[in-house]
Amino acid sequence: MALTSLDIDRIANLARLELSVSESERMLTQLNGFFDIVEKMRAVDTGDLTPLAHPVAAIQEIALRLRDDVASEPNQREANQRSAPAVERGLFLVPKVIG
């Protein structure tokens, strides 16, 4: 996937950025370089590899020190929602933003 100068102009417009011609050319080069790296990474066949739980596991055996998944804080939903302008069935109600 290669971007064009028109793509850079559109992205800059959407981000409300004002880029000079040299900045636009530099961004085009940098973004296309990034996409080139991504394409090279996608080309590597990793189907036979087992995902690592930790990067160090590639060179030595490691035991992760994970704590038990238990609730450690009391449920204070009602107290936290007292100041909310609108709540229904334990959920915050907010105005509709997208029509």
PyMOL commands that set and color helices and strands:
alter all, ss='L'
color gray80, all
select helices_A, chain A and resi 5-14+21-43+55-58+77-81
alter helices_A, ss='H'
color red, helices_A
select strands_A, chain A and resi 87-88+91-92
alter strands_A, ss='S'
color yellow, strands_A
deselect
rebuild
show_as cartoon
